[in-house]
Amino acid sequence: MKLLITGGLGFIGSNFIRHIMNKYPEYKIVNLDKMTYAGNPENLRDIEKDPHYKFVRGCVADENLVNELISGEKPDAIIHFAAESHVDRSIHGSLDFVQTNVMGTRVLLDAAKNYKIERFIYISTDEVYGDIEVGSFKEEDPFRPNSPYSASKAAGDLLARAYFKTFKLPVLITRSSNNYGPYQYPEKLIPLFITNLLENKKVPLYGDGLNVRDWLYVLDNCAGIDMILHRGRDGEAYNIGGDNEKTNREITDIVLKELGKDEFWIEYVKDRPGHDRRYSLDSTKIKKLGWKPKYDFETAIREKIDWYRNNIDWWKKIKSGEYLEFYNKQYNN
């Protein structure tokens, strides 16, 4: 099987590529990535010369490039990870989010339709549902996105569904809860807090710190996407949750304890606009396919902290901007 994976240099995409190549060594992968600030070639340095792997630098919203790539490579399936995904950045400016998350998805869907792609998996997010005080969201629940980021992902999600209904394009959709794990860009909560503390800097905690998130280890998410790719039903959406709800303050306390720090290192900051209070997913549907999270949170979070301890060069180059400047020069020459 040949897979076209978009956004494969990002956090979840790179972990998914490594998962697929380890589990299915006969598969071929084409990775289309614009290589923005969050797309890091170092994430896949260990496999970049594998004959079953090919990297193409480009934007999913570039219609000519996408059509040329799909017509030439003839992938069996497309797994669409590529997205602008940071809520705070979307609040300060939404144009890139609409361009990539909506227009880019439209370009890929049209190409998949025209070239009769066998499977199209749209990687969505639990944030399309908005927040929920009690209970958990099911796949049929209405969308109520509360940030420009989640609104743009909801638009892409609905476009994917529309292409299934209108054109019978074999679309499947995943909506996962908050991921954590190795290679996560250090602007997200857990890696930001880990790396700040390793640099002896305080951690910025929004509001009262009581916002609740369901945490899912990235390799559990990769296993879920893998299962949907091979066993999911066309036209269906699947929630992928970690069954592990924690407040942001609880996460902060865990990281502080593991790094030998106390409350002095917490800096409470003004809450961001439209900050969702609680996310929670009902993952019954994908569990019926045979999937369930296997990574224990307490063990996995310690392993993640150790990973950032052991890969200081990786994240320091990112936080300083050094890696992006280097690779922009390399790929632009």
Buried (B, 14 or more C-beta within 10 A) or exposed (E): BBBBBBBBBBBBBBBBBBBBBEEBEEBBBBBBBBBBBBBBBBBBEEBEEBEBBBBBBBBBBBBEBBBBBBEEBEBBBBBBBBBBBBBEBBBEEBEBBBBBBBBBBBBBBBBBBEBEBEBBBBBBBBBBBBBBEEEBBBBEBEBBBBBBBBBBBBBBBBBBBEBBEEBEBBBBBBBBBBBBBBBBBBBBBBBBBBBBBBEEEBBBBBBEBEBBBBBBBBBBBBBBBBBBBEEBEEBBBBBBBBBBBBBBBBBBBBBBEBBEBEEEBBEBEEEBEBBBEBBBBBBEBBBEBEBEBEBEBEEBBEEBBEBBEEEEEBBBBBBEEEBBEEBEEEEEE
